[in-house]
Amino acid sequence: MRLFVAIDLPWEVKEQLSELSCNLPGARWVPEDNFHLTLRFIGEANRLQAEEIDLALASLRGRGFTFSLSGLGWFEKNGRVNTLFAGVERNEDLARLQTKVGTALHRVGLAPEKRRFTPHVTLARMDQAVTPALTSFVQANNLYRSVPIRVDNVTLFSSFLGKDQPTYTPEAEYALA
Ligand code: 3AM
């Protein structure tokens, strides 16, 4: 199984995000059901590893908190834009939760994530240089701000890479409190 740990989003927020998802040439929009905030990508895990991951995540403890999405941005690699995302307002609780997830998974043998955590919700994937259409899309939607999103649990998703879009299935939810 291909696994990742994420915060699932309330349907109202998913709906708002899908309303943003139009009028940008070259964008492959994420389907509404698939919107999430990744805390940690795990990758392929066998049954034994999945069981260990499940136990590790079940031991997470913390207090619930809220965060908000704010503005848009993109990730670039070698001068090509590969991801258009909704950003997240600076939030210490979210950063702490991401660290806790990483620590819990490290205990069951997963190497620590080397990349700095940049919380985001992917809206679209693309493969293009920065275009005027992209910059004006981001400018036009940069005032986007979600309602406060309550986080009381994290979700372990499996990801099945289909031909077109991946299918994400919530395998387990872990309450923080
Ligand atoms: O939340 P986003 O959309 O940014 O890009 C994948 C997606 O991120 C990412 O994990 C999330 C759920 O699939 N992902 C996929 N393969 C990855 C890899 N090899 C990866 N992240 C890091 N390394």
Boltz pocket constraint, residues with backbone or C-beta under 6 A from the ligand:
constraints:
  - pocket:
      binder: B
      contacts: [[A, 4], [A, 36], [A, 37], [A, 38], [A, 41], [A, 43], [A, 120], [A, 121], [A, 122], [A, 159]]
      max_distance: 6.0
